[in-house]
Amino acid sequence: MRTGIYGGTFSPPHNGHVSAATAFLEQARLDRLLIMPSLISPHKPTAEDDVPQRRIDMLRLAFEGDPRVSVCDYEINRGGVSYTYLTLGHFYKEGDTLCFLTGSDMFLTLDEWKNPQRIFDLCEIWCMSRTGDDEAALSAKKDVYREKYGAKCFFCTGDAVVASSTGVRERLRRGDPVDDLLPGRVLGYINENDLYGAKNVGIKEYIKERLSGGRYEHSIGVALTAERIGKELGLPESSLWRLVRAGYLHDITKEMSTEEQLSYLSGTEVDPDYLSCPQTLHQLSGAAYAKKVFNCDDRVAHMILYHCTGSPDMDLCDKIVFLSDFVEPGRRYEACIRLREELLSQPLTEEHVCRVFADCCKRQLEHIEEKGGAVHRLTRQTYEKEKNKMAENEKITDLSGASSDQIAERIRQILDEKLAQNIEVINVADRTVVTDHFVICNATSTTHVKALADEVEDALASQGVRPYHTDGIAGGEWYVLDYGTVIVHIFVKSAREFYKLDRLWQDKKPSGNEE
């Protein structure tokens, strides 16, 4: 029996995966092929809002109809990081042959994987080689593996299908068609469940039909500017596609009459400020329209709801959409050009974006007052809050002599502003001499894990506090920053649930404080 194993995140499975599997089946002369979606990949991040069962469902749709192919949930059910040597050991059977398929980029790094000798002992390695690969480098690496590990390596060739899961997700969130990249049934499943922001494709087509040419181009500019800012800040993909969606829809009702806008607010008490400042009414009606017509979630609706006036309770994504409305490349007003130059004058950090946002609020308020127009009270409230916040941040300049409580609270604030989830500050001073506090939170991807860690480290360094030690663990799914009296643990959700670190210390509380 010759059994093939083809592993990966498959988020989502695309035509390149199907093409590689078909070539592998034929050229390795397999009796069966197991498609093995990982739970926590040690090599690359799993997409945000990941639900493993959905990846399994998509894989079954992608490979439906070929009796030689089975989708296996072994790694997902096993839990933890999906290490190849463990999977091969589970499926190894004396007298049978295991064949493992890897891409050319991964083939070149196999000796850096966990327990490479075990991997080479258990299976034949089949490298999927494509046009454009460095054949000399692949052949040289094959010789190294044979000489050093006794490995049996083969090359598998096939027609080039230019596709990547990352690229598919990017096209979906931007509203670009992916029909040529995905099996039809997989695309149907993605659209039905709005995975990776798939509705943005239809929304982009919709606004092109409904908005004037200039308004459409502006909406595209806002969406892509918001995406760019979010990417540079390291926001999770689940935030990026929502930023794009809000950008596309933020002006969806702006070209409607007041009466038509109010019809979408039927049954809602409209704040009189919107009627005295009618240029802001479209943010209110636009949020209602987005929810009614496109079933947008509250996060997207909230970004639309305050993109003109601002609001004292705006989060980072709300501010990004607000700011993008002013600085997208199509804006030619002098004030917008200066603001855009200010934003791009240095690398984007959350602190810089918030500072430019505050400046934008100030300029907007001054411009309206200078023209003698009515100012929505939310605009004043937003500016006052941002001004006070900037002043407060100026005071927080030195934490070098701060207590562990103050440092832990500052870290909590940084994580919260960077969209970390389920943040817990656990006081363990009475239970261990190792530290006084653990700060634990969820990130939505390995990219987000690193972005959160970098933000904490950079922000505290600017205030005189540097970690004694930092470390990325479990393939980037867990990051630790050790500040002595405070230790920070940043996990993706699945890793946090697997290691149960916060539960461990909560259970140690002397006064039964169990979940």
ABEGO torsion letter per residue (X at the ends): XBBBBBBEAGOBBBAAAAAAAAAAAAAAGBABBBBBBBABBAABBBBBGBBAAAAAAAAAAAABGBAABBBBAAAAAAEEBBBAAAAAAAABBBGBBBBBBBBAAAAAAAAABBGAAAAAAABBBBBBBBBGBBAAAAAAAAAAAAAAAGBBBBBBBBBBBBBBAAAAAAAAAAGBBAAAABBAAAAAAAAAAGBGGAAAAAAAAAAAAABBAAAAAAAAAAAAAAAAAAAAAGBBAAAAAAAAAAAAAAAAAAABBAAAAAAAABGBBBBAAAAABAAAAAAAAAAAAAAAAAGBBAAAAAAAAAAAAEBAABBAAAAAAAAAAAABAABABAAAAAAAAAAAABBBBAAAAAAAAAAAAAAAAAAAAAAGBBBBAAAAAAAAAAAAAAAAAAABABAAABBAAAAAAAAAAAAAAAGBBGBBBBBAAAABAABABBBBBBBABAAAAAAAAAAAAAAAAAAGBBBABBBBBGGGABBBBBAGABBBBBBBAAAAAAAGAAAAAAAABABBABX
